Amino acid sequence: MAVKFSEDVIPLSDMKINPGRVIKHVCEEHRPAILTSRGRGVAVVQSLSDYERSEEERLFMRAVVQGLADIESGREVDISEVKKRLRLK
């Protein structure tokens, strides 16, 4: 999902004139569009489904990193202890 600067950098004025085209582009290409004003980036437009997928991936990776940090620092619990705490067989 890398940005293609030749296609995905869109002046804010284009977004104002034809927002449907910009939305269609980000939905079809599955890449975010960078909106610019006076040549500088001001915002990013991304399809909702791509945003949700990215957010889920980010949260998953954050949990993995936290789990690895817990293991390295000795904050781990044996599976039998977990089952006991949760009253599972």
RODO-408790 format. One line per field, with one value per atom (N, C-alpha, C, O): x, y, z; residue number from 1; residue in three letters. Coordinates in Angstrom, 1 decimal, padded with zeros to 4 digits. Last residue first. Layout:
N
east = X | ...
north = Y | ...
up = Z | ...
seq = NUM | ...
type = ala | ...
***
This chain:
89
east = -010.8 | -010.2 | -009.1 | -008.5 | -010.9 | -011.1 | -010.4 | -009.5 | -010.8 | -011.6 | -011.9 | -013.1 | -008.9 | -010.2 | -011.2 | -012.2 | -006.9 | -007.5 | -008.8 | -009.8 | -006.3 | -006.8 | -007.5 | -008.6 | -005.4 | -006.6 | -007.2 | -008.4 | -003.1 | -004.1 | -005.5 | -006.5 | -001.6 | -002.1 | -003.2 | -004.1 | -001.1 | -001.9 | -002.4 | -003.5 | 000.5 | -000.8 | -001.7 | -002.9 | 002.3 | 002.2 | 000.7 | -000.2 | 003.0 | 002.2 | 002.1 | 001.8 | 005.4 | 004.7 | 004.0 | 004.4 | 007.4 | 006.0 | 005.2 | 004.5 | 010.1 | 009.7 | 008.2 | 007.8 | 010.8 | 010.9 | 010.4 | 010.4 | 010.2 | 011.6 | 011.8 | 012.9 | 007.4 | 008.3 | 009.7 | 010.3 | 006.7 | 006.4 | 007.2 | 007.7 | 007.7 | 008.3 | 008.0 | 008.8 | 005.9 | 007.3 | 008.1 | 009.0 | 003.5 | 003.7 | 005.2 | 005.6 | 004.0 | 003.8 | 004.0 | 004.6 | 004.1 | 005.3 | 005.2 | 006.2 | 001.5 | 002.6 | 003.9 | 004.6 | 000.1 | -000.1 | 001.0 | 001.5 | 000.9 | 001.2 | 001.1 | 001.9 | -000.1 | 001.3 | 001.7 | 002.7 | -002.9 | -002.3 | -000.8 | -000.3 | -003.0 | -003.3 | -002.8 | -002.3 | -002.3 | -001.5 | -001.8 | -000.8 | -004.4 | -003.0 | -002.1 | -001.3 | -006.5 | -006.5 | -005.1 | -004.6 | -005.8 | -005.9 | -005.9 | -005.2 | -005.9 | -004.6 | -004.7 | -003.7 | -008.6 | -007.6 | -006.3 | -005.7 | -009.7 | -010.0 | -009.0 | -008.6 | -008.6 | -008.3 | -008.5 | -007.7 | -009.8 | -008.4 | -007.9 | -007.0 | -012.5 | -012.1 | -010.6 | -010.1 | -012.5 | -012.8 | -012.3 | -011.8 | -009.7 | -011.0 | -011.2 | -010.3 | -008.3 | -008.1 | -009.5 | -010.4 | -006.5 | -007.8 | -007.5 | -006.7 | -004.7 | -004.7 | -006.1 | -006.8 | -003.5 | -004.4 | -004.2 | -003.6 | -001.5 | -002.3 | -003.2 | -003.7 | 001.6 | 000.7 | -000.1 | 000.4 | 002.0 | 002.4 | 001.3 | 000.1 | 001.1 | 002.3 | 002.7 | 003.7 | -001.2 | 000.0 | 001.3 | 002.3 | -002.1 | -002.5 | -001.3 | -000.4 | -003.0 | -002.0 | -002.7 | -003.7 | -003.6 | -004.1 | -003.1 | -002.5 | -002.8 | -002.3 | -002.9 | -002.7 | -004.6 | -004.3 | -003.8 | -004.4 | -003.8 | -004.2 | -003.8 | -002.9 | -004.9 | -003.8 | -004.4 | -005.3 | -006.7 | -006.3 | -005.0 | -004.2 | -007.9 | -006.4 | -005.9 | -004.8 | -010.6 | -010.2 | -008.7 | -008.3 | -010.6 | -011.3 | -010.8 | -010.6 | -009.2 | -008.7 | -009.3 | -008.7 | -011.0 | -009.6 | -009.0 | -008.4 | -013.4 | -013.3 | -011.9 | -011.6 | -012.5 | -013.0 | -012.9 | -012.5 | -011.9 | -010.9 | -011.3 | -010.5 | -014.4 | -013.3 | -012.2 | -011.6 | -015.9 | -016.3 | -015.1 | -014.9 | -015.0 | -014.6 | -014.9 | -014.2 | -014.2 | -014.7 | -014.4 | -013.5 | -013.5 | -014.3 | -014.9 | -016.1 | -012.1 | -013.3 | -014.2 | -015.4 | -010.1 | -011.0 | -012.2 | -013.3 | -008.8 | -009.4 | -010.4 | -011.4 | -007.8 | -008.8 | -009.5 | -010.7 | -005.9 | -007.1 | -008.2 | -009.4 | -004.2 | -004.4 | -005.8 | -006.8 | -002.9 | -004.0 | -004.1 | -004.2 | -001.0 | -000.9 | -001.9 | -001.8 | -001.1 | -001.9 | -001.7 | -002.3 | 000.4 | -001.0 | -001.8 | -003.0 | 003.1 | 002.6 | 001.1 | 000.5 | 003.4 | 003.3 | 002.8 | 002.2 | 001.9 | 002.5 | 002.3 | 001.2 | 002.4 | 001.8 | 002.6 | 003.8 | 002.0 | 002.8 | 002.2 | 001.6 | 000.8 | 000.0 | 000.9 | 000.5
north = -026.5 | -027.8 | -028.0 | -029.1 | -023.2 | -024.1 | -025.4 | -025.5 | -021.0 | -022.1 | -023.0 | -023.4 | -019.1 | -019.0 | -020.1 | -020.1 | -020.0 | -018.7 | -018.6 | -017.9 | -022.5 | -022.5 | -021.2 | -021.2 | -021.5 | -022.3 | -022.4 | -022.3 | -020.2 | -019.4 | -020.2 | -019.7 | -022.4 | -021.3 | -020.5 | -020.1 | -023.7 | -024.4 | -023.4 | -023.5 | -021.9 | -022.2 | -022.9 | -022.6 | -019.6 | -020.9 | -021.2 | -020.7 | -016.3 | -017.2 | -018.5 | -018.5 | -013.6 | -014.6 | -015.6 | -015.7 | -011.4 | -011.3 | -012.3 | -012.0 | -011.3 | -012.3 | -012.2 | -012.9 | -009.6 | -009.1 | -010.1 | -009.8 | -011.1 | -010.7 | -010.2 | -010.4 | -011.2 | -012.4 | -012.1 | -012.7 | -008.5 | -009.2 | -010.5 | -010.7 | -008.1 | -007.4 | -008.0 | -008.1 | -009.8 | -010.1 | -009.4 | -009.9 | -008.4 | -009.8 | -010.2 | -010.8 | -006.0 | -006.0 | -007.4 | -007.6 | -007.0 | -006.3 | -006.3 | -006.6 | -007.9 | -008.8 | -008.2 | -008.9 | -005.5 | -006.6 | -007.6 | -008.1 | -004.1 | -003.6 | -004.6 | -004.7 | -005.8 | -005.7 | -005.1 | -005.5 | -005.3 | -006.7 | -006.6 | -007.3 | -002.6 | -003.0 | -004.4 | -004.7 | -002.7 | -001.9 | -002.4 | -002.5 | -004.2 | -004.7 | -004.0 | -004.6 | -002.5 | -003.9 | -004.4 | -005.0 | -000.3 | -000.2 | -001.5 | -001.6 | -001.5 | -000.9 | -000.8 | -001.1 | -002.0 | -003.1 | -002.7 | -003.4 | 000.6 | -000.4 | -001.6 | -002.0 | 001.7 | 002.2 | 001.2 | 001.0 | 000.1 | 000.1 | 000.6 | 000.1 | 000.8 | -000.6 | -000.7 | -001.5 | 003.6 | 003.1 | 001.7 | 001.4 | 004.9 | 004.2 | 003.7 | 003.4 | 008.1 | 006.6 | 006.0 | 006.5 | 011.0 | 010.4 | 008.9 | 008.5 | 013.3 | 012.0 | 011.5 | 011.5 | 016.7 | 015.6 | 014.4 | 014.4 | 018.4 | 018.8 | 017.7 | 017.9 | 019.0 | 018.0 | 018.5 | 019.1 | 021.8 | 021.1 | 020.1 | 020.4 | 023.3 | 022.4 | 021.6 | 020.9 | 024.5 | 025.3 | 024.5 | 024.9 | 021.6 | 023.0 | 023.8 | 023.8 | 018.2 | 019.3 | 020.6 | 020.8 | 014.9 | 016.2 | 017.3 | 017.4 | 011.8 | 012.9 | 014.2 | 014.5 | 008.8 | 010.0 | 011.1 | 011.3 | 005.3 | 006.6 | 007.7 | 007.6 | 002.6 | 003.4 | 004.7 | 005.2 | 001.1 | 000.6 | 001.3 | 000.7 | 001.8 | 001.5 | 001.0 | 000.4 | 002.1 | 001.2 | 000.8 | -000.3 | 004.0 | 002.8 | 001.7 | 000.6 | 006.2 | 005.5 | 004.2 | 003.2 | 006.8 | 006.4 | 005.7 | 004.6 | 007.5 | 006.3 | 005.8 | 004.6 | 009.8 | 008.7 | 007.4 | 006.4 | 011.4 | 011.1 | 009.9 | 009.0 | 011.6 | 011.0 | 010.6 | 009.5 | 012.9 | 011.5 | 010.8 | 009.7 | 015.5 | 014.6 | 013.2 | 012.3 | 017.8 | 016.5 | 015.5 | 014.6 | 020.2 | 020.2 | 018.9 | 018.8 | 019.5 | 020.4 | 020.3 | 020.3 | 018.1 | 017.4 | 018.2 | 017.6 | 020.1 | 018.9 | 018.2 | 017.7 | 021.6 | 022.2 | 021.1 | 021.2 | 020.0 | 020.2 | 020.8 | 020.4 | 017.9 | 019.3 | 019.3 | 018.7 | 014.8 | 015.5 | 016.9 | 017.0 | 012.1 | 013.4 | 014.3 | 014.5 | 009.7 | 009.8 | 011.1 | 011.3 | 009.6 | 009.3 | 009.8 | 010.1 | 010.0 | 010.5 | 010.4 | 011.1 | 008.7 | 010.2 | 010.8 | 011.8 | 006.2 | 006.5 | 008.0 | 008.5 | 004.7 | 005.8 | 006.0 | 005.9 | 001.2 | 002.4 | 003.5 | 003.2 | -001.2 | 000.0 | 001.2 | 002.2
up = 032.4 | 032.6 | 031.6 | 031.6 | 034.0 | 032.8 | 033.1 | 033.9 | 035.7 | 036.0 | 034.8 | 034.6 | 035.3 | 034.5 | 034.8 | 034.2 | 036.9 | 037.2 | 036.5 | 037.0 | 035.6 | 037.0 | 037.3 | 037.9 | 033.1 | 033.2 | 034.6 | 034.7 | 034.1 | 033.4 | 033.4 | 033.8 | 035.0 | 036.0 | 035.4 | 036.1 | 032.7 | 033.7 | 034.7 | 035.3 | 031.3 | 030.8 | 031.9 | 031.9 | 033.4 | 032.8 | 032.4 | 033.1 | 032.6 | 033.4 | 032.7 | 031.5 | 032.7 | 032.0 | 033.0 | 034.2 | 032.9 | 033.2 | 032.4 | 031.4 | 032.1 | 033.1 | 033.5 | 034.5 | 030.2 | 031.5 | 032.6 | 033.8 | 027.9 | 028.2 | 029.6 | 030.2 | 028.0 | 028.1 | 028.5 | 029.4 | 027.7 | 028.9 | 029.1 | 030.2 | 025.1 | 026.2 | 027.5 | 028.4 | 023.7 | 023.7 | 024.8 | 025.5 | 024.3 | 024.7 | 024.8 | 025.7 | 022.9 | 024.4 | 025.0 | 026.0 | 020.3 | 020.9 | 022.4 | 023.1 | 020.1 | 019.9 | 020.6 | 021.3 | 020.4 | 021.3 | 021.3 | 022.3 | 018.1 | 019.4 | 020.5 | 021.4 | 016.1 | 016.3 | 017.6 | 018.2 | 016.5 | 016.7 | 016.9 | 017.8 | 016.0 | 017.3 | 017.6 | 018.7 | 013.2 | 014.2 | 015.6 | 016.4 | 012.2 | 012.1 | 013.1 | 013.8 | 012.7 | 013.3 | 013.3 | 014.3 | 011.1 | 012.5 | 013.2 | 014.3 | 008.5 | 009.1 | 010.6 | 011.3 | 008.4 | 008.3 | 008.9 | 009.6 | 008.5 | 009.6 | 009.6 | 010.6 | 006.2 | 007.5 | 008.6 | 009.5 | 004.2 | 004.4 | 005.7 | 006.3 | 004.7 | 004.9 | 005.0 | 005.8 | 004.1 | 005.5 | 005.7 | 006.7 | 002.3 | 002.3 | 003.7 | 004.4 | 003.0 | 002.9 | 003.0 | 003.7 | 002.8 | 002.6 | 002.3 | 001.5 | 004.7 | 004.0 | 003.9 | 004.9 | 004.5 | 005.0 | 004.2 | 003.1 | 003.6 | 004.7 | 005.3 | 006.4 | 002.0 | 002.5 | 003.7 | 004.6 | -000.1 | 001.1 | 001.5 | 001.4 | -002.3 | -002.4 | -001.2 | -001.2 | -001.4 | -001.8 | -001.8 | -001.3 | -000.1 | -000.2 | -000.4 | 000.5 | -000.8 | -000.6 | -000.7 | -001.4 | 000.4 | -000.1 | 000.2 | 001.3 | -000.6 | 000.1 | -000.5 | -001.6 | -000.4 | -001.2 | -000.2 | 000.8 | 000.2 | 000.6 | -000.4 | -001.1 | -001.8 | -001.3 | -000.8 | -001.4 | -003.2 | -001.9 | -001.4 | -000.8 | -005.6 | -005.6 | -004.3 | -004.2 | -005.0 | -006.1 | -006.0 | -006.2 | -003.0 | -002.8 | -003.8 | -003.4 | -004.1 | -002.9 | -002.6 | -002.1 | -006.3 | -006.5 | -005.3 | -005.4 | -005.1 | -005.9 | -006.1 | -006.1 | -003.8 | -003.0 | -003.8 | -003.3 | -006.0 | -005.0 | -004.2 | -004.0 | -007.2 | -008.0 | -007.0 | -007.2 | -005.3 | -005.6 | -006.4 | -006.2 | -005.2 | -004.1 | -004.5 | -004.0 | -007.1 | -007.4 | -006.4 | -006.6 | -005.8 | -007.1 | -007.3 | -007.8 | -003.5 | -003.4 | -004.7 | -004.6 | -004.6 | -003.7 | -003.6 | -003.5 | -006.0 | -006.8 | -005.9 | -006.4 | -003.9 | -004.8 | -005.6 | -005.9 | -002.8 | -002.1 | -003.0 | -002.8 | -005.2 | -004.6 | -003.9 | -004.4 | -004.4 | -005.0 | -004.3 | -003.1 | -004.9 | -004.4 | -005.1 | -006.3 | -006.3 | -005.1 | -004.4 | -003.3 | -008.6 | -008.7 | -007.5 | -007.6 | -008.1 | -009.4 | -009.5 | -010.3 | -005.6 | -005.6 | -007.0 | -007.0 | -004.4 | -005.7 | -005.8 | -006.1 | -001.2 | -002.0 | -003.3 | -003.3 | -000.7 | -000.8 | -001.7 | -002.7 | 000.0 | 000.0 | 000.0 | 000.7
seq = 89 | 89 | 89 | 89 | 88 | 88 | 88 | 88 | 87 | 87 | 87 | 87 | 86 | 86 | 86 | 86 | 85 | 85 | 85 | 85 | 84 | 84 | 84 | 84 | 83 | 83 | 83 | 83 | 82 | 82 | 82 | 82 | 81 | 81 | 81 | 81 | 80 | 80 | 80 | 80 | 79 | 79 | 79 | 79 | 78 | 78 | 78 | 78 | 77 | 77 | 77 | 77 | 76 | 76 | 76 | 76 | 75 | 75 | 75 | 75 | 74 | 74 | 74 | 74 | 73 | 73 | 73 | 73 | 72 | 72 | 72 | 72 | 71 | 71 | 71 | 71 | 70 | 70 | 70 | 70 | 69 | 69 | 69 | 69 | 68 | 68 | 68 | 68 | 67 | 67 | 67 | 67 | 66 | 66 | 66 | 66 | 65 | 65 | 65 | 65 | 64 | 64 | 64 | 64 | 63 | 63 | 63 | 63 | 62 | 62 | 62 | 62 | 61 | 61 | 61 | 61 | 60 | 60 | 60 | 60 | 59 | 59 | 59 | 59 | 58 | 58 | 58 | 58 | 57 | 57 | 57 | 57 | 56 | 56 | 56 | 56 | 55 | 55 | 55 | 55 | 54 | 54 | 54 | 54 | 53 | 53 | 53 | 53 | 52 | 52 | 52 | 52 | 51 | 51 | 51 | 51 | 50 | 50 | 50 | 50 | 49 | 49 | 49 | 49 | 48 | 48 | 48 | 48 | 47 | 47 | 47 | 47 | 46 | 46 | 46 | 46 | 45 | 45 | 45 | 45 | 44 | 44 | 44 | 44 | 43 | 43 | 43 | 43 | 42 | 42 | 42 | 42 | 41 | 41 | 41 | 41 | 40 | 40 | 40 | 40 | 39 | 39 | 39 | 39 | 38 | 38 | 38 | 38 | 37 | 37 | 37 | 37 | 36 | 36 | 36 | 36 | 35 | 35 | 35 | 35 | 34 | 34 | 34 | 34 | 33 | 33 | 33 | 33 | 32 | 32 | 32 | 32 | 31 | 31 | 31 | 31 | 30 | 30 | 30 | 30 | 29 | 29 | 29 | 29 | 28 | 28 | 28 | 28 | 27 | 27 | 27 | 27 | 26 | 26 | 26 | 26 | 25 | 25 | 25 | 25 | 24 | 24 | 24 | 24 | 23 | 23 | 23 | 23 | 22 | 22 | 22 | 22 | 21 | 21 | 21 | 21 | 20 | 20 | 20 | 20 | 19 | 19 | 19 | 19 | 18 | 18 | 18 | 18 | 17 | 17 | 17 | 17 | 16 | 16 | 16 | 16 | 15 | 15 | 15 | 15 | 14 | 14 | 14 | 14 | 13 | 13 | 13 | 13 | 12 | 12 | 12 | 12 | 11 | 11 | 11 | 11 | 10 | 10 | 10 | 10 | 9 | 9 | 9 | 9 | 8 | 8 | 8 | 8 | 7 | 7 | 7 | 7 | 6 | 6 | 6 | 6 | 5 | 5 | 5 | 5 | 4 | 4 | 4 | 4 | 3 | 3 | 3 | 3 | 2 | 2 | 2 | 2 | 1 | 1 | 1 | 1
type = lys | lys | lys | lys | leu | leu | leu | leu | arg | arg | arg | arg | leu | leu | leu | leu | arg | arg | arg | arg | lys | lys | lys | lys | lys | lys | lys | lys | val | val | val | val | glu | glu | glu | glu | ser | ser | ser | ser | ile | ile | ile | ile | asp | asp | asp | asp | val | val | val | val | glu | glu | glu | glu | arg | arg | arg | arg | gly | gly | gly | gly | ser | ser | ser | ser | glu | glu | glu | glu | ile | ile | ile | ile | asp | asp | asp | asp | ala | ala | ala | ala | leu | leu | leu | leu | gly | gly | gly | gly | gln | gln | gln | gln | val | val | val | val | val | val | val | val | ala | ala | ala | ala | arg | arg | arg | arg | met | met | met | met | phe | phe | phe | phe | leu | leu | leu | leu | arg | arg | arg | arg | glu | glu | glu | glu | glu | glu | glu | glu | glu | glu | glu | glu | ser | ser | ser | ser | arg | arg | arg | arg | glu | glu | glu | glu | tyr | tyr | tyr | tyr | asp | asp | asp | asp | ser | ser | ser | ser | leu | leu | leu | leu | ser | ser | ser | ser | gln | gln | gln | gln | val | val | val | val | val | val | val | val | ala | ala | ala | ala | val | val | val | val | gly | gly | gly | gly | arg | arg | arg | arg | gly | gly | gly | gly | arg | arg | arg | arg | ser | ser | ser | ser | thr | thr | thr | thr | leu | leu | leu | leu | ile | ile | ile | ile | ala | ala | ala | ala | pro | pro | pro | pro | arg | arg | arg | arg | his | his | his | his | glu | glu | glu | glu | glu | glu | glu | glu | cys | cys | cys | cys | val | val | val | val | his | his | his | his | lys | lys | lys | lys | ile | ile | ile | ile | val | val | val | val | arg | arg | arg | arg | gly | gly | gly | gly | pro | pro | pro | pro | asn | asn | asn | asn | ile | ile | ile | ile | lys | lys | lys | lys | met | met | met | met | asp | asp | asp | asp | ser | ser | ser | ser | leu | leu | leu | leu | pro | pro | pro | pro | ile | ile | ile | ile | val | val | val | val | asp | asp | asp | asp | glu | glu | glu | glu | ser | ser | ser | ser | phe | phe | phe | phe | lys | lys | lys | lys | val | val | val | val | ala | ala | ala | ala | met | met | met | met
***
